[in-house]
Amino acid sequence: MAAENHKGTSVVEILQNCVIFNDGAYDSYTDKTVREDMLLYLKHGEKMIFGKEKNKGIRFNGRRLEAVTIGENGITEDDILVHDAHDSNPSMHFMLTQMDNPLPVGVIRSVETPTYEERMATQAESIKNRSKYKSIDDLLFSGETYSV
């Protein structure tokens, strides 16, 4: 639904099982016994917490994202990142796409920017407004002209 309502380009990745050629390809993520520990459901503005007991989370550790257990090694819920799908800097979003344990699912990035068509229309209008020629006749009959 979010991809359908987004103005501009949307990319949707679907983990689709194929019972003929690739049966069970995603069981390590989707099987009922491991799903809650292997999938990170992203929601804008909420902490990236997952796990059967909601005791695991994602934190930034210097240069990369890592999955941690809350309560171990001094990790608290304050160390867990809040997902910001609207951040214009794509660095964190890219790091999320590289994770596979847990696998982030949901809206990773949703940034509102002008579409290509809107930018082209704005650029064309700006050029028209700055131009001293308002029509093709203005251009053709400017400068020195000759009658034959």
N, C-alpha and C positions, 0 to 999 in steps of 0.2 A: 504494500500500500504506500509506503514512504517513497519508494522509487517511482511509482506511478504519479504521485503528486508533486515530485520534485521538478522544478522548472530547469531544464537543461539536460545534460547527459547523466544517466544513471547506469550503474553496473550492478547486476544481480548475479551472484554465484549460488548455484543450487547443488547441494550434495544429493545426487540422485542415484539410487541403487539400481543396478541392472541385473536382474535375476539370471539372465542368460550369459552375459560376458563378464560381469564383475560383481557377482553376488557377494554380499557381505563386505564390500569395500570400505564402508564407513562404520562398521560395527564397533570399532575401537572408540568412536565418538558418540554413536547414537544408541548403543545397546542400553537397555534400562538400568543395568547394574553399574555402568560407568558414566552415563550421560551427564549427571550433575557435577562430577569431578573433571570432566573433559571439555565441557562447553562453557564459555564465558558469554553470558547474555548481556550485550551492551545496551545501556539506556543513557541517553544524554542527561547530564547533570547528576548521575548517581555513581556511587563508588563501584569500582570494578571488583565486586566480591562474587565468589562462586563456591561450589562444593556442596556436598550433601548436608553438611552442618553449617553452611555459610561461614566457614572459618578460613577460607583461602581468599587471596586477593592478588592484585597486580600492583607492583611498585616499580619506580624508576630507580635503577641501581647504577648511577654514574653515566653509562653510555647505552644501556639497554633496558628493556622491560623484563621483569622476572616474576614468576609465580612464587608466592610466599604463604606460609601458614601463620595466621594471626595468633599471637600468644607464644610463638616460638622465637627464640633468639632476640627477644626484646621488640618484636614486631607488634605494633598496635594498629587499630583501625585507622588512626591518623596517618599512617604510612601508606595507606592504600590510595591509589590515584582515583580521581573523579573523571569520568568520561566526558569529554567536550567534543561532540561531533561537529560543532560549528566553528572550531578554531581554524583560522585561515592558514596557519602554518601546518603543512601536511606531515611533518616529521613524525609526530606521535601516531598519526593514523597509519603511516607506512609501517612503523614498528609493530603495530597491532596486526597488520596483514601478514607479517612474517612469523607470527606465533603459531604453534601447533599443539602446545600442551600448556594451558587449555587453548582450544580453538575459539577465537572470538566470532560470535554470530550477532546479527542485528545490523543497525545502521552504524557503520564505522565513521563515515564522513558525510556531512551534509552542509555545504557552504553555499550561501546565496551570493552569486556574482552575476554581472550582466552576461547574457548569452552572446554568442558570436554574432547573431543577427542584430541584436541591440547595439553592440559595439560598432558594427559596420554602419548602421544607420546614423549613429552619433558622429562617427568619423566623416561620413559623407555630408551630413548637415554642417559640420564645422568647416569643411573645405568650401562648401557652397557659400557660407556666410563670409568667408575671408576673400573669396575670389572677386576680382573686379569685373569679371564677365558673368552676366546673368543668363545668357542664352548662347547658342552656337553662332547666331548672327553677330552678337557682340564680339565674339572671338574672331570670326571671319572678316569682319569689317573694321577691325582695330588696326592701328598702324598704317602703313602705306598700302593702298589698294590701287589697282589699275583696272580700267574698263577696256575691253577689247571689242 
